Amino acid sequence: MHVTICAAHDDDVGMPQGSSCMTFAPSRPSPMPLTMPHRPVPVPAGLVALMGFLFFIIGVMTWLNGPLIAFARLSFSLDDNTTFLIPTVFYSAHLLGAFPSAWVTGRVGAKAGMMLALLGMAGGCVGFAACSAARFYPGGLAALFVTGCGVTLLGITINPYVTGMGPFHTAARRIAIMGLCNKGAGIIAPVIFGKTTLRTLGSTTRALGVTTDPGQRAVLISHFAHQIVIPYLVLAAGLAITALSIRFISLPPLHFHVDEPQQDASLPATDLPRSWRPQLWLGAACLFLYVGVEAIAGDAIGTYGDHLGLDIDNTKFFTSLTFCMMIVGYACGLAMIPRVMSQLSYLAFAAAVGVILSGGAVLTTGMTSVLCMAALGFSDAMMWPSLYPVAIRGLGRRTLHGTAITVMAVSGGAVLPKLFVWLATTYDFTIAFGGILIPSYLFILSYSLWAARRDAPATREKLSGNPVTQTPAL
């Protein structure tokens, strides 16, 4: 049996020509036939739960970068510029590993890809723990790159599953649910890391401030650096166990099909099958900027608070403030999409709020500025859920390649935080913050308005009851 999950709207009477479907082919024969060619099919709850857990794992590995910056600054005795190589290396893995990951997934399948990704992340955790204990920073960065490649591979294997679980106009809701799992990890992981690995950050920093003997300083730093070993080995063991567990779970393989209509000279250029390209590439540019500003708001907020003179024992938990606001943003998006507004309209709203909050962070000082920065989590929450489905819409069998392009855009988390630190050392932290975030949110706002205007003719035809000549969908 092949169950085809198509992005047909609930009131469709048939699949529109030029649409794409995701076919799940179970490994065992079904006891009874099931044919639902025109409607979305219910997806097993176990598959949804597994995808949510894997998104949680991605969140753990991604959002530990913020606390790792504070850890590395002390344990490796680094300045801000060198410390921020951590997000640079981690997110660079998305740029360099995206297309190889898509190739691996196409060759071995999604299930084996998930297992390889988890085992790669486990190896990266072991390597980083060992290099931290030895205080060998280049080795730690190499281990982070391996971890980032594992996260990239896992993202490419699971994002198409989630997008294809139902109709296009509710894709943002499904990805938002996965995002709740991801950002939930962004709240939990930094707190656990702060209570374990960073538990003596404040006392060690103060002790180093009054200790001049090189031997005593080395002992203090070495003791602090070894605090990461046990938590990271436990994390690596959990990842390995998850990988082995997936080996015994029956997952439907992914097959992408698309029936492209023949090119009709009477159609305007924007209606031709290859018209997805500007939407994909501009969407990827938006994702590049979004991930960069999210990394600044999530990873750099502790450093931002330090430079504003706030207590170091409090700033190590600021990353969790950002993710609390992301949870609020997800809840708001789930409540409003598509009942109150479309996912593109909500994207425009979120980008506009981002512009306002960025301006607020620049114009205020102290804890007020930090809270404006943390509140950006509300704006950032629904950006991937809204941008990703629009960017890959209508790619059909090219979906894995389109997903690879969007995953490459995650490298914005490597570029923008590094640019932020460079501007901050040259000018001022608040000026650097506003100079990057405000233009980024304005670009995303412009894209959302352009994409909404581009979809408007098809939407009007849909509401009028006339046939829609082109309804790209996943």
N, C-alpha and C positions, 0 to 999 in steps of 0.2 A: 504494500500500500504506500502511495505517495500522498502526503497531505500538503496541499499548497496554501501557504499563507500569503494572501495578496492584500495590497493596500487599497481595496475598494471601499468607498464610503458606504455607510449603512443603507443609504437609500438608492444605491446603484442597482440597476436591474441586470447588469452584465458587466463583464470586464471590459474597460475601454481599450481600444487598440493602442499599442505602444506602451502598455503597462508592464511592470515587472513583478515577479513573484519570488518568494522564498519557499523552496520545497524541502520538507523534512521527510527523509526516507528512513523509517525505522529499520533496525537491523534484524528484527524478528517479524514474521508475518502477523498481521492483525487478525484476531478471531472473527471480525466482521468487517465488511467493506464500508468505507466512508468516503463519500464524494461531495465536496462542498466547493465547487470551482469559483463561485462568485462572491462568497462571503468570507470574512476573517474567521479562522477556526480557533476554538479555545486552546490555549497553550497550557500544558501540564504545570500544575503549581510547583512541582519539584524542580522543573527547569527554571522557573522564575526565581525560586529560592536560591538555586545554585548560582545563577547570574548575579543576584544581589550579593551573595557572599564573596564572589570573585571581584565584584566592584569594591566591596569593603576592603579586600586585600590590596587592590590597587591604591585605595585611599591611604591605607597604613603606610605602604612603601613610599608614596608620593609626599604625604604631609608630615613625615618624619624629617624632611629636609630642613624645616624651620628650626626645630630643636637641635638638629645636627650641626647647624651653623654655630649656635651657642656652644655646643660641645667641642667642635673642632677649633674654635677660636682659642679656647683655653688649653685643651689637651695637646694641640700641635703648636701652640704659641704663634698664632697667625694674626695678621691685620685684616681689616674688613675686606679689602680688595682680594686677597688670597682666599679668605674664608668663603667668599661667594662663588668660588669655583665649584662648590658643592652643587648648587642648583644648575650651574652652567653645564657641568659634566653629566649630571643626571638627565637633564632635558635634551642635551645633545644626542643622547642615545636614541631619542625618538626620531630625530632628523636622520641619523645614519642607519638606524635599524628598521625603519618603517617598511621599505620595499623588500629587504631581505625577510622580514617577518611575514609579509604578505605572500612571498614566494614559498616560505616554509609551510604556512597554513594551507596554501593551495596544494602542496606536495603531500603532506602527511595528514591533513585534515584538522578540523577544529579541536577535537578531543586530544589528540597527540600534541597539538600546539599548546593547549592549556597546560598539559603536564610538563612540557619542556620549559614553558615560561615560569612556572612555579619552581621547578628545580633550579633554573637559572637564578631566580631571585634568592633562593636558599643559599646557593653558592656565593652570591654576592654578599649576603649578610655575614657568612662565615669569614669571607675575605676581609670585609671591613672591620670586623671585631679583631681579627688577628693583626691587621695593620695598625689599628688604634692602640692595641696593647704594646706594639713595637714602636709606636709613634712615628710611623712611616707614612707621611701624607700622600705621596704619589701613588703608593699601593692602595690606600684607602679610596682615592679618586677612581682608580681602575676598577675596584670592587663596586663602587657606585655606578660606574658605567655598565657593568654586567647586570646589576640590579635594574637599571633603567632599560636595558635591552629586554629583560624579562617582562617588565611592565608593558613595554611597547608590544611585544608579541601577544601578551594576554589581552591587551586592549583590542588588537586587530581581530582576535578570535571571537570575542564576546560582543562587541558593539553591533555587528550585523545581526546577531541573534535578536537582540533587544529591539532594534529598529523594525525588524521584519515580523514581530509578534502580533501586529495588528495594522489598522489603517494609518495612512500617513498623517492625517490631521490630529491624531492622538499620540504620535510618536514622541513628542516632547514630554507628555505625561509619563510614558513608560520610561524614558531615559531619566526623567526627574526622580522617579522612584529608585532607580539604580543610583542616581546622584545622591539621594538621601543616605544610601548605604555607604557611598564613597566619602561623603562629607561627615557622616557619623564617625567614620574612622578618623577624620581630621580633628574631631573633638576628643575622642578617646585616646588615640595614640600619643599625641603630645603630652596629655596629662599623665599617662602611665610612664612615658619617657622622662617627664619632669620629676616624677616621684621616685624613679629608680636611678637612671643614669645621671640625671642632673640634680639629684637630691642634695649634693654638697657644692653646687655651683657657687652660691653666694659665699659660703664660709671659706671655700678654697680661694676664691678671688680676693677676699679680704685678707686671708693669711699671706698670700703672695704679695699683697700690697705692703706688708710690714716686714717681710722676710728678704734679706739681702744675700744670705749664704747660698751659693749655687747648688750645693748638695741638698740642702733642705728644700729648695725650690723644685729640684728634680724629683725628689720623693713625693712632694705634694702633687705635682702634675701627673706623675706616673700612677699614683693611687687613683686620681680622678679619671685618668684615661682607661684604667682597667674596669671601671664601673659599667662600661658598655658591653663587656664580653658576655656575661650570663644572659642579659636580656636579648641580645642579638642571636645567641646560640639557641635560645628558646624559640625565637621568631623563626629561625631557619628550620628548626625541627617541625614547627607547625606547618610551614610551607611545604616541606617534603611529605609530611603525612597527608596534606590536602592533595598533592599531586598523585600520590599512590591511591588515594580514595577515588579520584576521578577515573582511574584505570578500571574500576569495577562498577562504574555508573554507565548506564546505557544512554548515550546522547544521540539525537538525530543529526545526521550529517547535513551540512549546508550545501544547497545547490541553487545557483542563481540563474534564472531564465528570463529572457526578454524577447519579445516579438516586436521588432522595430518595423514601423510602417515604411513602405517604400517612399523615397523622396518625391515629393509632389511640387512641381515648379510653381503651382498656384499658391502654395503656402508662403507666407512671409518668412524671412530668414530666421526670425525668432521662434518659429514653430518647427524647425527642422530638428531631427533627432539629436544632432550634435550641439544643440543650443544650451546643453547643461554646462558647458565649459566655463563661461564667465561666472555662473552661479557657484560652481565648485571652487574655482580659484579665488574669487573674491571672498567666498565663505571661508576658505582656508586662511586667507589673510586676516579675516576677523578672528578666527580661532587662534592664530598666532598672537595677535594683540591681546585677546581675552586671557589666554593662558599666562602671558607675561604679566599682565596687571594683577591677575589672581595670585600669581607667585609672589609678587611684591607685597600684596595685601596680606597673604598668608605666611610667607617665609620671612619677609623683611620687617614685619611689624615689631618683632622683639628688638631688633637692632635700631629701628626707628625710635622706639620708646627709650632705649638706652641713650641715644643722642639727644633726646629731649630732657634727660636728667631724671628719669623715673627709676624707681627701685629695681635692681637687677633680679631680686627674688620674685618680683611680680611680672616683669617683662617676659620671663620664660614661659608664662602661660598665655600671653597675648594671642598666640596663634589660635587657641581654642575660642577666643572671642570672635574672631573672624568666622569660624565655622559654625558657631551658634547662630550668627546672622545668616549664614548660608542655609541652615535648616529652616529659618523663618522664610527665606526667599523661596525655597522649594515648596513649603506649605502654601505660600501665596500663589505660586505658579500652578500647583496642582488644583487649587480651588478655582482659579480663573480661566485656565486653558482646558477645553475650548469653549466653556460655557459663557464666559463674559467677553473674552477677546481671543483672537487667534494667536498662535505661537509667535508669529512675526510682529504682531502688535505689542505683545508682551515684551518681546526682545527690544523694541524701540523704547518702551516704557523703562525697562531695566537700564538701558544705556543712558537715557536721560537722567535717571536717578544717579547713575555713576558719575556723570559730569558734575552734578550738584554736590555730591559727597566729596569728590576730589577737590572741588573748589573750597568746600568747608574745611578740609584737612589743611589746605594751604593757608587759609585766612585765620586759623585759630592756632593755639599753642597748648602744650601740656597734654593732659589726659583727654581734653576735648578733641584735639587733633587726632589722637590715637583712636578714639571712639569713632570718629568719622572714617578713619582708615578701616577699622574693623567692620563698620556698617557696609562697606563695599562688598562684603560677603553676600549681602542681600541682592545686590545688583548682579554679581557674578554667578549666583546659583543656577539660574535658568539659561545661561548663555550657551553652554554646550548642548543641553537638551533642545534648544531652539535652533541653534546654528547647524549642528551636525545633520539632522534629517533634511534640512533645506539644501545643504551643500551636496549631499550624495543622492538627492532625489532623481529618479529616472535613470540611474546608471546600470541597472540590471546586472548582467554578468560582469560588468566593470566595477561592481560595488567594492570588491576587495582592493582594487587599485585606488578607487576614490577614498576608501577608508584609510589606505596607506598615506595618501596625500594629507588628509585631515590629521592623522596621527603625527606626521612630520611637522605640522603646524604647532604641535605641543612644544617644539623647540623654542617657541617664544618665551617659555619659562627659563631658558638658558640665556637668552639675549637681553631681554628687558631688565631683569634684576641686575645684571652686570652693568648695563648702561645706567641704571639708577644709582649704583654705588659710585661709578665714575663721575657722574654729574654731581652727586652729593659731596664728593671730596673736592670738586672744583668750585662748586657754588654753595648750595645749601640743601639740606635734606628735604625741606618742604618744597623748595623750588624744583628740585629734581623730581619729586613726587608728582607735582602738578604738571610739570612739563612733559611727562610721559603719559600719565593716566588720562588727562583731559583730552588730548588729541586721539588717543586710542578709543575712548568711549564715543567720541564724535564720529569716528570712522565706522564703528559698529552701528551707531544710530543711522548713519547714511545708508549703509548696506541693508538694514532692515526695512527702511522706507522704500529703497529701490526694489528689493525682492517682493515686497507687498504689492507695489505698483505693477510689477511684472506678472504677478499671479492674478491680478484683478480681473482681466478679461475672461479667464477660465472660470473664475468664481461667479461672475455675472451670468455666464452661460449656464452654469450649473444651477443657479437659483431660478433662472427663467425656464428651465426644463428643456432647453435646446441641447443637442449632443455636444459633448466637449471633444474637440478634435485631438487634443493632446492633454493627457493627464499623467505626467510622469509620476511614478510611485515606486516605493520599495515595499 
